Amino acid sequence: MKLERVLPFARTLLEQAISPGDIAIDATLGNGHDTLFLARLVGDSGRVYGFDIQDDALLSTKTQLMQHELADRVTLFHSGHENLSSCIPPIHYGKVTGAVFNLGYLPGGDKSIVTRPDTTISAIEQLLDMLAPEGIIVLVIYHGHPEGAVERDYLIRYVKQIDQARANILLYQFLNQKNHPPFIVAIEKKNDLS
């Protein structure tokens, strides 16, 4: 297949946005795979901030980072992503080059604990203010469960109303696959000069 699958494409977008020394955010730690990926991208002089409300997600992420000797590049918060602006140091505002959300529930975890549209939209709004020009927010939307479908609908309505002078919005989705495969919404902050 020549078309890039959804999860590799999410990483391609992040690779294009994040360089060594940059600031990146994992808004939903999950099992720590994205945090580890971001920690490699920011290098020794960068910083990753990660958020999750579940102890299992924090433990899994810490374990991954320790195994790969990258824990010194990452600050983890046992907090929802809607609290970004109270956790990220103001010195990094305007300098965040990439952020990722994997929406839904923790793989292998409690499926009753899910991301919610109100907190996700709040986090996106905060991130848009923190992003550097051409910084990217990648939302991987899992919508194969009832709460995921609701969140999908709210998010699509929300991103469609973002002023095109503020950001570019990309939808990346395979339309003819069964079982509600995940898809991506990417938000690229416009350059302040454009």
Secondary structure, 3 states (H helix, E strand, C coil): CCCCCHHHHHHHHHHHHCCCCCEEEECCCCCCHHHHHHHHHHCCCCEEEEEECCHHHHHHHHHHHHHCCCHHHEEEEEECHHHHHHHCCHHHCCCEEEEEEEECECCCCCCCCECCHHHHHHHHHHHHHHEEEEEEEEEEECCCCHHHHHHHHHHHHHHHCCCCCCEEEEEECCCCCCCCCCEEEEEEECCCCC
